[in-house]
Amino acid sequence: MKTSVSQKFIAALLSSTSFAVPAFAQDEAEPTVASDTAEEAVQGNAIIVTARRQDEQLQDVPASISVISADTLALTGAERASDFVQLTPGVTIVAGGVESADTQINIRGLNGSRDAESNVALVVDGILKSNTSSLNQDQGAVSQIEVLKGPQGAIYGRNATAGAIVITTKRPDDFLEVSGKVSAANNDTYSAAGGISGPIGDGIGFVINGDYGRSDGFYRNPFLADPLNTSTYPGNPTDPASMDNYERWNVNGRLLWELGASSELDLKARYGESKSGAILFNAAFQIPLLADIIAPAFNIDVNEHQFLFTPNVDPLNKQTTFESSLRLTTALSDTTELVGYVSYNKIDNFFYADGTSGTFGFFAEEPNCVASLAALDGYPVQTPFGIGGGAFLPPYSPVTCDGTQFQQRNQEDYSAEVRLIGEFGRMNWQVGAYYLNIKRDVCLNLGIDTGEGVIPECFTTDPRNRTESLADDTFKTDVYAAFASVDYELTDTLDLGLALRYDIEDRKVSNNVPLDARTLYVGNVLTGNPNGTPTTPADYFLNPGLDPVYNPSGVFEDRSETFKQLQPKVTLSYKPSANLNLFANWGIGFKSGGFNSSGSKAIVDGFFNDVFGAGLSIFDTYDKEKSSSYEVGLKWNDGTGAASFELAGYYTEVTDMQFFEFFVGPFGLLRVVSNIDEVELKGVEAAANVRLVEGWSVFATGNVIDSEIKENDARPYTVGNKSPYTADYTLNLGTQIEAPISETFDVVVRGDFRLTGPTWFHTVQENEVPNIFGLQGNFTNSQRDAYSTLDIRFGLRSDRWSIMAFGNNITGTDYLAEVIPAPEFGGDFISPGPQELYGVEVTFNF
């Protein structure tokens, strides 16, 4: 998956015209249709942001912020985090490979770990979202997006270690407005969105909008795509277009009520459903010895992997979302304002798919496994795996020998915040308190595959899909926080800001694995049991942690921990002129620790450390993540909106960085969070925007980062490696042209080129690691290569409607979305990125 010569030529051509992103400029280069609406946060030419929980000009904020306006969102087609992150320097995202709710955003080397909390706060219309599943969901009619970088906990609250995404949605105007958008693209990709807003009485306005989208996705099971090819896949019900397909819809409602001259009530509710594919992964070995004696495919460069999806289980991910909030803003005096909200949210999410562990043979005697092996002997699957003749069985295979996997993650939460905001002379100040209650149920079930589908339950004895291995826990969290900030104008040119927040997170976990349940085939305790091999299935526990060999009590006791942290932030801004801002800031970031699935340590010790001395330090409780971050920079604009420039340098030290680890073996599969003791991050970021002539802007942004693991007790041999999920650099180049062809219509052209640098996705990098096969794995070939994509949109638009053609990734770049090494397995689980998408879009606004 290398970058082609043609792609390099296109990149050079774009670079020669010095593109840049208007969204990052201080001033809008052109007045647009969107800027005339009430929700656009622009005053005159100056972009207004809420980066410090108060309205101020972007030029004056002493921090790096990327601002994406409603017009930029419309011209790029960006709708979700996976879209607009691509417009933002120093920010990358992994989303949707496992399931739709699986989203990890990396900002300047700080990554959100799977199964832990996010490290990026999501704030929508002043409400802090508390579920990571919300990060990549549609948020309705968006007016502006602000991406703040660096620790923002002192200002924006919980889980803002790496930064915050602040979204402003449409407010009703004093007239009735109707808008809509429809689009169609290849792969049977269709979408529609519409909204209506306006007044419904004196001082009361409403907004209602909704959206629908569906697609067959980019990837297929090729042996099912041909309807005549039935003999190679007998009796299989899998839809060929089930790998990354989706169908989703959302409805959003908002009611704004002016309670007199000085108060406003903001009531919001949202409901959405999503159904999509899951586990868009292949596996690749990284075992040099087997490559030397059997086949080179046992040690391939993951960037050269040829994807082949051949599951016999139709993968499915379902998610339902209900979010609601009530926010009150009231003026207590001419200089003091009280803001408070309450919020309730419930997101239920599950997925199921083929299992991963056919290679370990624990279903070898199960009748359906025997039958499917015989029926599909020699059936083509991804190399170097095979079926029959003693071959290594692949994960996600057409035979039933890999079993099934079902994962559920349901969360219900309540939150409340009260904030007092005031002014006193040259000083702006805030003080407040926050509370959050979370209940989260998480399970992971490995079941027998009888060819009759998956029963979507955490535990079942139904013989069609009987549970063979289980992790099942209920997590409860109470969060208490108090915060205050002050911003003081020391002189007309010098501004000092101080903010402080103190968080307490009380966490509890209880286990739901049935104590009397046993497996039939998996036999979890067969490996690593120092007391010998069990002789009857009655000794095979669903979770090895319940085995008296590892746990004399035979139960998982309820556990509780409290995680606390003080988060200060200091900012300094010096403005020697109205067009130049020199700034510096420092802050502490905090993300709470938590619990892995009960029994995680027992599995790692029993199957890896005790058997072949893996030397892993994995625990059932992982520590809090803390960071200390410094930033210095400048912002300049020419005062007319024709040109702007930003430059910033940053340095961050991270303690106990949380990191997701994936293990497969004779026990099935295991997901855990570990801690990397110390990581150092340092980098430089720049952005520039130039209006060449009236109606034509070019823009560029870039980020270069150097990261290093300084200490890692979980895997000591990884010291000196790079921070996982961190691209070495990102570069955005682009242009936007809007030229009138009549009094009514404009021709609009928009191009966005994105270059993402080489990326490691694990702490294990150019390292040799022992594995369960008794061999050495080497993961030099597991780095994702640099890749580039080019998106183009062009068409006609007026004040009321537009018709646009679009193409995403038009150069046809093949690249990897994610590489998940499982070092003790001796290989990687790899997921491909989106391919070319071409279509047409029509919008209207009346």
Residue, then its C-alpha position, 0 to 999 in steps of 0.5 A: m500500500k505504497t503512495s503511487v507516483s501519480q499521488k506524489f505528482i498531485a501532492a506536488l501540484l497542490s503544494s505549488t499553489s500553496f493551499a491552506v484551510p480558511a477555517f484556521a484563519q482569524d478572519e473569514a476570507e469571503p462572506t458566505v451564505a452560511s455566515d448570514t445565518a443567526e448561528e454563525a459565530v462570527q462578528g464582523n470579520a472576526i471569528i468568535v470562539t468559546a475556548r475559555r467558556q466565554d465569547e472572544q475573538l480567535q485572535d485573542v485566545p492564548a492557545s492553539i485552536s482549529v475552527i471549522s465554520a458551518d460554511t467549511l463543513a458544507l463545502t467539505g461535506a464533513e458531518r462526523a468526527s471522522d470527517f472534520v478531524q481530517l481537516t485538523p493538523g496534529v489530530t488523527i482518528v481511528a473509528g469504526g473498524v471494530e464497531s461504530a462506537d469505537t472511536q479513538i482521537n489522537i491529539r499531539g500524541l495523546n490517544g484515547s485508549r479503547d475500553a478506557e475513557s476518552n482523552v478528548a472532551l466533547v462539549v455540545d452547546g455547553i453540555l459535556k458528553s460523558n460517553t465515548s460512543s458520542l464522539n463519532q455520532d452526528q450532532g445535528a445541524v452544526s454551526q461551528i466546531e472548535v478543536l482545542k489542543g492541550p489539556q483543557g480539563a481546568i476549563y472544559g472538565r472531565n477527560a480533556t487530557a489531550g484537548a476538547i471538541v466544542i460544537t455549536t449547533k443551530r439556534p432558531d431565528d425569528f422567522l421560519e426556516v426549512s432546509g434539506k440535503v440529499s446525496a447519492a454515491n457509489n456502493d449504494t451510498y445514500s443520505a438525506a437530512g432536513g430541518i425546520s426551525g423558527p418561532i412558536g410564540d413570543g420568546i420561544g423558538f424551536v429547531i427540529n432536524g433529522d438525518y438518514g444514511r446507508s451504504d453497502g460499504f467498500y469491502r465484500n466477501p468476494f466468494l459470496a458476491d457472485p450469486l453463482n458461486t454457491s458451491t464454495y460456501p455451502g449453506n452460508p447466510t452471510d450477506p456479501a456486503s456486510m463487512d463495513n455497511y451501515e444504516r443509521w438515522n437520528v432525530n434532534g429537537r431543541l427548544l429555546w425559551e427566553l424567560g424575560a429579558s435576562s434568562e434563557l432555557d435551552l431544552k434538547a433531546r436526541y434519539g438515534e439508531s445505527k446498524s452496521g458491520a463489525i470487525l473489519f479486520n484480517a490477521a497477519f503473522q510476524i514470525p520470521l522463522l516461519a517465513d524462512i522455513i514455510a512461506p514468506a507470508f508469515n512475516i509480511d509488511v502489513n502495508e502490502h497485505q491483500f485483504l480478503f474477508t471470508p466470515n461465515v457469521d454475518p457481522l452486526n453492530k447495533q447502537t441506540t442513543f438517547e440524549s437529553s439536557l436542560r440548560l438555564t442561563t440567567a443574569l444575576s446582575d449587569t456583570t454576573e451570570l449563572v449557567g447550569y444544566v442537567s443531562y441524562n444519556k443512555i447509549d446501548n451498543f453491541f456487536y457480534a462477529d466471527g471469533t479469532s481463535g480457530t488456530f488454537g483448535f479448542f473446537a476441533e472435536e465440536p461436530n459443526c467444526v468437523a463438518s465445516l472443515a470437511a466441507l470447505d477443505g481447500y477453500p481459499v482464505q487469506t495467506p498464510f492461513g488455510i483450511g485442511g492439511g494441518a494449516f493454520l486456521p484464520p480468524y473470521s473464517p468460513v468454518t465454524c472452528d473459530g467460534t463467535q464473539f459477542q460484545q456489549r457495552n451499555q451506559e446510562d449516565y446523569s450529570a449536572e453542572v452549575r457555573l457562576i460567571g462574572e466581570f470585575g473591572r479588567m477581570n473575568w472570572q468563573v467558579g462552579a461545580y460538577y457531578l456525574n453518575i455512570k452505570r456501564d455494563v460490559c461483557l465479552n462472550l465467546g460462543i460455539d458456532t453451530g452455523e445458526g447465528v449469534i444469540p446477542e446475550c452476554f451469557t447463554t446456554d442455548p445449544r445453538n450458540r452456547t457461551e464458552s468463555l466470558a468476561d462480564d462486569t458492571f462498572k459504577t462511577d461517581v464524579y465530583a469536581a469543583f473549578a474556578s478560573v480568572d482572566y486578568e488584563l494586567t495591561d492593555t497588551l498583557d493578559l494573564g489567565l489562571a484556572l484550577r479544577y479538582d476532580i474526584e472519581d469514585r469507581k466500583v466494579s462487580n462481576n456477573v460471570p456465573l460461578d457454576a457455569r463450565t465450558l465444553y470445549v475451550g478448557n481455559v485452564l489447560t494452559g498454565n495450570p501448575n497443578g496439571t491438566p483437568t480431566t473433566p469438563a467440569d473443571y473448565f471455568l468460563n473465566p480462568g480467574l475463577d479457577p482456584v489455581y489462580n484464585p483460592s476464593g473462587v469468586f471475583e470480589d467487588r472492587s472500588e478505587t478513588f482517583k483524584q487530581l488537581q488540574p491547574k492551567v496558566t495562560l499568558s498573552y502579549k499583544p504588541s499590536a492588534n494583529l499579533n498575539l504572542f502566547a504561552n500556556w501550561g496545564i495539567g491533564f487528568k484521566s481517571g484510572g479504572f478496572n479491566s475485566s475481572g480475571s484479566k491478570a489471571i489470564v495474562d499470568g497463566f497463559f503468557n507469563d507462567v508459560f513462556g516468560a512473557g514478562l507482562s505487567i497487566f493488572d485488573t486495575y489500571d492507574k490514572e493518566k496524568s500529563s504536564s503540557y507546555e505551549v508557546g506560539l504566535k498568531w498574526n493576521d493582516g487586519t483585512g482578512a486576506a492573510s493569517f499565520e499561526l505557529a506553536g511549539y509544545y512539550t508534554e510529559v505523560t505519566d501512566m499513559q493508558f494503552f489498549e492491549f489485545f490478547v488471543g490464545p487458548f482462552g479465546l480473546l481478552r481486551v485490557v488497558s495497561n499503563i505506559d509509565e512515562v512518555e515524552l511528546k514534543g512538536v511544532e504546528a503551523a497554519a497559514n491562510v491567504r486570499l490570493v484574489e477576491g473569491w480565491s483562498v489557499f491554505a496549509t496546516g502542518n504538525v511534526i511530532d517527536s515522541e518517545i517512551k521513557e519508561n514502561d514496566a508493562r513491557p520494559y523492552t519498549v523503552g525508546n519506542k514512539s508513542p502508539y497511534t501517533a503519526d510522525y507528521t500531518l500536512n493539510l493543503g487545500t484551496q477554495i474558489e467561489a466565483p459568481i457566474s450570474e447575479t444568482f449563482d456562484v461556481v464553488v470549487r474546494g480541494d483538500f489534500r491530507l498527508t499522514g505520516p508513518t504511525w506505530f499502533h503499539t508500544v511493541q515496534e522494532n522488537e522481538v517478542p516470544n509468543i504462544f507458539g514457542l517462537q520469536g515474533n518481530f514487529t518491524n513490519s507492523q508500522r503503517d506507512a505514510y499515506s495521502t488522500l485527496d478530496i474534491r468538491f465542485g458545483l453551483r450554489s446560490d443563497r437558497w440551494s446548491i448542487m455539488a459533485f464530490g469525490n473522496n480519496i479520488t487518487g484511490t490510495d490504499y492505506l491501513a486504518e489501524v494495525i493492532p499487534a497481538p505480540e504474544f499471538g505473533g501477529d497483527f490484526i489489521s483494518p483497511g481505510p476507506q476507498e474512493l467515494y464519488g457522488v452528487e449532493v443537493t441542498f436547499n434552504f428556504 
